[in-house]
Amino acid sequence: MKVTVDLDRCQDHGQCAIAAPEVFRINDEGRLEFDGEPADELREAVEEAADVCPVQAILIED
C-alpha cells in the first residue's frame, strides 16, 4: 500500500493522526508527517484517516 497526501490541500487539521497515529502525525511545527508505505495491516486505519480528512487530501494506492 502506498499513501500520499496532497500537502497543498492539507490544512493540518490532524484528524488523520487521530484515526491512524501509526501512520500520520503532526510534528512540533504543526505540520503533517506520514509514512508513505505503511504495513498492510494498517489499511483499515489508513482508510478511516482518508475518510475523516476534511479536505480529502489522502490518497491510497495498492
C-alpha positions as CSV (number, residue, x, y, z in Angstrom):
1,M,0.0,0.0,0.0
2,K,1.2,3.5,-0.9
3,V,-0.1,6.6,0.9
4,T,0.2,10.1,-0.5
5,V,-1.0,13.3,0.9
6,D,-1.7,16.4,-1.2
7,L,0.2,18.8,1.0
8,D,-1.1,21.8,-0.9
9,R,-4.7,20.7,0.1
10,C,-3.8,19.5,3.6
11,Q,-4.7,22.1,6.3
12,D,-3.1,20.2,9.2
13,H,-6.4,19.5,11.0
14,G,-4.9,16.3,12.4
15,Q,-7.9,14.1,12.0
16,C,-5.8,11.5,10.2
17,A,-3.3,11.5,13.1
18,I,-6.2,10.6,15.4
19,A,-7.6,7.9,13.1
20,A,-4.2,6.3,12.3
21,P,-1.5,7.5,14.6
22,E,0.9,4.8,13.5
23,V,0.9,6.4,10.0
24,F,0.1,10.1,10.4
25,R,1.5,12.6,13.0
26,I,1.6,16.3,13.5
27,N,5.2,17.5,14.1
28,D,6.5,20.1,16.5
29,E,6.0,22.8,13.9
30,G,2.3,21.8,13.5
31,R,2.8,20.2,10.1
32,L,1.7,16.8,8.9
33,E,4.2,14.0,8.6
34,F,3.3,10.5,7.4
35,D,4.6,7.0,6.5
36,G,4.2,6.7,2.7
37,E,4.4,2.9,2.8
38,P,2.7,1.6,5.9
39,A,2.2,-2.1,6.6
40,D,-0.8,-3.6,5.0
41,E,-2.4,-4.5,8.4
42,L,-2.8,-0.7,8.9
43,R,-5.1,-0.4,5.8
44,E,-8.3,-0.1,7.8
45,A,-6.9,2.7,9.9
46,V,-5.5,4.5,6.9
47,E,-8.8,4.2,5.0
48,E,-10.5,5.7,8.1
49,A,-8.0,8.5,8.1
50,A,-8.7,9.2,4.4
51,D,-12.4,9.2,5.1
52,V,-12.2,11.7,8.0
53,C,-9.9,14.1,6.2
54,P,-11.9,17.4,5.9
55,V,-10.3,18.3,2.6
56,Q,-9.9,14.7,1.2
57,A,-6.1,15.2,0.8
58,I,-5.2,11.5,1.4
59,L,-4.8,9.0,-1.5
60,I,-4.3,5.3,-1.0
61,E,-2.9,3.1,-3.8
62,D,-2.1,-0.6,-4.0
